[in-house]
Amino acid sequence: MSDINKPDKDGEPMTNAKVSRRRLLAGGAALGGLVAGSTAARAAGTPDPLITEIQDWNRYLGDGVDSRPYGTPSEFESHVVRRDVAWLTADSKSSVNFTPLHELDGIITPNGLCFERHHGGIAEINPADHRLMIHGLVDKPLVFTMEDLKRFPRENRVYFLECAANSGMEWRGAQLNGCQYTHGMVHNVMYTGVQLKHLLNEAGLKPNAKWLLPEGADASAMTRSVPLEKALDDCLVAFKMNGEALRPEQGYPVRLVVPGWEGNMWVKWLRRIEVGDEPWHHREETSKYTDLLANGTARRFTWEMDVKSVITNPSPQAPITHGRGQTVITGLAWSGAGKISRVDVTIDGGRNWHAARVDGPSLSKSLHRFYFDFDWDGSELLIQSRAMDEHGNVQPTKEMLRSVRGENSIYHNNGIQTWHVRGDGSAENVEIS
């Protein structure tokens, strides 16, 4: 990647930085807890005309209820959008953009900000014309209309979706300067749909059925092999997200949901499911959708997404702007194996770890929001987060990960991320030694 240090289209600089923890933190940590007397409010003093004087928005009537029939964010939030890195791929129709994680809070990703990954561009499908076929090793091949699907019992489930290549550019060192770019191929929404097992039971499975081949209706005819055991466990055929219909870029009118497993298996614009007795992509997945190790061998069938976390604020796109004093560190943690049980945060590059506060719903195979409050004295910081899930899986350092898997893969990088926060509040993607 000779162009790795190019700026992206939004002007965000790329880095390949490595810093010394000892050099930066020789003066000691900047953590003192919330010290007595610290406050996030301004002390009374010189009158502030923005509160003491009438403003324009106090003087004039605003738009009425029908002026924005769908609703849009405030004009002052117009910068909060998905962004791509144009040089990553040759064509945008087979590319990716990134969720602005640093602009969000809580655990639910708004529909319009969920990252996109396409292999043949967005398919625009009239739901009245869409069909889903189940065939192969079944007793009764079936074709469902969208109305047919909606007659089955519905369920609502909150799950994260993460691309297997999320953080993939970071395997060989600090590269993309911002959590939107390093970790932004993940989102978390509430899906409404029907359990896949209900549709399979309707068709009837042959005794030798072991695998499924879901296929999308887009121009790439995207297919993936899914083991039947997973399909009968928790997979959904979903037609709504966060209460409304799927967006076209998210698979409208219907998609497959494969909780906790890598995003390329969540086939969008789902049109066909073939039932078979072996994986169709045996050869392809060996060479393409596996994790190549340093010795030339490969990890196969690495579908489950590992325990992972990232601090979203402060970060390179979200510097500390309020100056010294009371400061909130926040981020996201998730695991394809289940719930997050604990998140620790360090501000001195791993010398000292502190338990973060996980707030909001704790749901299996869903994003978790964590916070850590401290009093910042203006010292330089090396901030990291480390997640643990309910099964005892612990997020590794990048060094630990590379020692086992090498640097040949771009998939399944769940290594601990480091941000270097300078004394002026700005931040950079670095690795520490």
Beta strands, then each sheet from edge to edge (+ up, - down):
strand 1: 17-19
strand 2: 83-84
strand 3: 97-98
strand 4: 131-136
strand 5: 142-145
strand 6: 155-162
strand 7: 186-195
strand 8: 211-216
strand 9: 226-227
strand 10: 236-241
strand 11: 244-245
strand 12: 255-257
strand 13: 270-276
strand 14: 291-292
strand 15: 298-299
strand 16: 308-313
strand 17: 325-334
strand 18: 340-346
strand 19: 354-355
strand 20: 357-359
strand 21: 368-376
strand 22: 381-389
strand 23: 418-421
strand 24: 427-432
sheet 1: 1+ 24+ 23- 22+ 18- 19+
sheet 2: 2+ 3-
sheet 3: 5+ 4- 13- 8+ 9-
sheet 4: 6+ 7- 10+ 11-
sheet 5: 6+ 7- 10+ 12-
sheet 6: 14+ 15-
sheet 7: 16+ 17- 21+ 20-
end
